[in-house]
């Protein structure tokens, strides 16, 4: 088969790789129908994630069809259409028992496209399939479902839930990339008074308004003053950092009100300064996190009911073998206007009903 292989910082290729097979009785092999590219993949290509070894197939999000399962797999079988989660879960370790699958110590966590071959290929081996793939309702198209593999659960869990968004809150989202936009969509579920979005790109600020932002601000034009003006000088109740840069994180800590929450979602490759000389007295809560994907079943039900604006985030589609072109478009988002790119998307109008 072919897959998109990382060969070291700045080096990658769509090329022949060995077909995956069942290695453990809890594995499944999935034929990839739709896959997307994550900002984390760009970090890997830059060399920001040294754990990724040269020769690794990238990608940790996919929709596809089960073609083979190990002897211990009980919840899916060949022919099932599934969502491949960005997080794998052994289901037995302390963290999995708490629902903190991202911290799995039994061989799971974020491993696809990180520690083992990932989803940006024609086929992928998924460990711990019973907890790491989700059967898809026929009403959810592949290009929509693939966004539930990572960005929607990440935004919802690490941003909105960790930030404890409540009705009537002022929520500031710093960064209007895919995660920031998904944060807007999922924060709205909690009826905040207003959502304010900060970014450098006019096109992304426009996308934020279309997804429900009440106010937007160019990051170069004193967004902190806008937050102060909107809150009578108090500050935002919740600030979601969705960039992953020292400047944006420090901005978030200046925007939050005393007693408020800063929820860091962005992937940071450089140190940021924590100004405890200002924050120690303000009762501010700062959270970080890797997504656990415990919310994926809930989000899938909401997507099937038309409650999530997944389609609005997909700006480009490509055949699966156009991976290098898709990466180029996604990496140059400021020029191309790319939000999420989806490769290999197929429609599924018929649902196989399993006999009982």
Secondary structure in CASP SS format (residue, H / E / C, confidence):
PFRMAT SS
TARGET T0000
AUTHOR 0000-0000-0000
METHOD secondary structure of the structure
MODEL  1
X C 1.00
X E 1.00
X E 1.00
X E 1.00
X E 1.00
X E 1.00
X E 1.00
X E 1.00
X C 1.00
X C 1.00
X E 1.00
X E 1.00
X E 1.00
X E 1.00
X E 1.00
X E 1.00
X C 1.00
X C 1.00
X C 1.00
X C 1.00
X C 1.00
X C 1.00
X C 1.00
X C 1.00
X C 1.00
X C 1.00
X C 1.00
X E 1.00
X E 1.00
X E 1.00
X E 1.00
X E 1.00
X E 1.00
X E 1.00
X E 1.00
X E 1.00
X C 1.00
X C 1.00
X H 1.00
X H 1.00
X H 1.00
X H 1.00
X H 1.00
X H 1.00
X H 1.00
X H 1.00
X C 1.00
X C 1.00
X C 1.00
X C 1.00
X C 1.00
X C 1.00
X C 1.00
X C 1.00
X C 1.00
X E 1.00
X E 1.00
X C 1.00
X C 1.00
X C 1.00
X C 1.00
X E 1.00
X E 1.00
X E 1.00
X E 1.00
X E 1.00
X E 1.00
X E 1.00
X E 1.00
X C 1.00
X C 1.00
X C 1.00
X C 1.00
X C 1.00
X C 1.00
X C 1.00
X C 1.00
X C 1.00
X C 1.00
X C 1.00
X E 1.00
X E 1.00
X E 1.00
X E 1.00
X C 1.00
X C 1.00
X C 1.00
X E 1.00
X C 1.00
X C 1.00
X C 1.00
X C 1.00
X C 1.00
X H 1.00
X H 1.00
X H 1.00
X H 1.00
X C 1.00
X C 1.00
X C 1.00
X H 1.00
X H 1.00
X H 1.00
X C 1.00
X C 1.00
X C 1.00
X C 1.00
X C 1.00
X E 1.00
X C 1.00
X C 1.00
X E 1.00
X C 1.00
X C 1.00
X C 1.00
X E 1.00
X C 1.00
X C 1.00
X C 1.00
X C 1.00
X E 1.00
X C 1.00
X E 1.00
X E 1.00
X E 1.00
X E 1.00
X C 1.00
X C 1.00
X H 1.00
X H 1.00
X H 1.00
X H 1.00
X E 1.00
X E 1.00
X E 1.00
X C 1.00
X C 1.00
X C 1.00
X C 1.00
X C 1.00
X C 1.00
X H 1.00
X H 1.00
X H 1.00
X H 1.00
X H 1.00
X H 1.00
X H 1.00
X C 1.00
X C 1.00
X H 1.00
X H 1.00
X H 1.00
X H 1.00
X H 1.00
X H 1.00
X H 1.00
X H 1.00
X H 1.00
X H 1.00
X H 1.00
X H 1.00
X H 1.00
X C 1.00
X C 1.00
X C 1.00
X C 1.00
X C 1.00
X C 1.00
X E 1.00
X E 1.00
X E 1.00
X E 1.00
X E 1.00
X C 1.00
X C 1.00
X C 1.00
X H 1.00
X H 1.00
X H 1.00
X H 1.00
X H 1.00
X H 1.00
X H 1.00
X H 1.00
X H 1.00
X H 1.00
X H 1.00
X H 1.00
X H 1.00
X C 1.00
X C 1.00
X C 1.00
X E 1.00
X E 1.00
X E 1.00
X E 1.00
X E 1.00
X E 1.00
X C 1.00
X C 1.00
X H 1.00
X H 1.00
X H 1.00
X H 1.00
X H 1.00
X H 1.00
X H 1.00
X H 1.00
X H 1.00
X C 1.00
X C 1.00
X C 1.00
X C 1.00
X E 1.00
X E 1.00
X E 1.00
X E 1.00
X C 1.00
X C 1.00
X C 1.00
X C 1.00
X H 1.00
X H 1.00
X H 1.00
X H 1.00
X H 1.00
X H 1.00
X H 1.00
X H 1.00
X C 1.00
X C 1.00
X C 1.00
X C 1.00
X C 1.00
X E 1.00
X E 1.00
X E 1.00
X E 1.00
X E 1.00
X E 1.00
X C 1.00
X C 1.00
X C 1.00
X C 1.00
X H 1.00
X H 1.00
X H 1.00
X H 1.00
X H 1.00
X H 1.00
X H 1.00
X H 1.00
X H 1.00
X H 1.00
X E 1.00
X E 1.00
X E 1.00
X E 1.00
X E 1.00
X E 1.00
X E 1.00
X E 1.00
X E 1.00
X C 1.00
X C 1.00
X C 1.00
X C 1.00
X C 1.00
X C 1.00
X C 1.00
X C 1.00
X C 1.00
X C 1.00
X C 1.00
X H 1.00
X H 1.00
X H 1.00
X H 1.00
X C 1.00
X C 1.00
X C 1.00
X C 1.00
X C 1.00
X E 1.00
X E 1.00
X E 1.00
X C 1.00
X C 1.00
X C 1.00
X C 1.00
X C 1.00
X C 1.00
X C 1.00
X C 1.00
X H 1.00
X H 1.00
X H 1.00
X H 1.00
X H 1.00
X H 1.00
X H 1.00
X H 1.00
X H 1.00
X C 1.00
X C 1.00
X C 1.00
X C 1.00
X C 1.00
X H 1.00
X H 1.00
X H 1.00
X H 1.00
X E 1.00
X E 1.00
X E 1.00
X E 1.00
X E 1.00
X C 1.00
X H 1.00
X H 1.00
X H 1.00
X H 1.00
X H 1.00
X H 1.00
X H 1.00
X H 1.00
X H 1.00
X H 1.00
X H 1.00
X H 1.00
X C 1.00
X H 1.00
X H 1.00
X H 1.00
X H 1.00
X C 1.00
X C 1.00
X C 1.00
X E 1.00
X E 1.00
X E 1.00
X E 1.00
X C 1.00
X C 1.00
X C 1.00
X C 1.00
X C 1.00
X C 1.00
X C 1.00
X C 1.00
X C 1.00
X C 1.00
X C 1.00
X C 1.00
X C 1.00
END
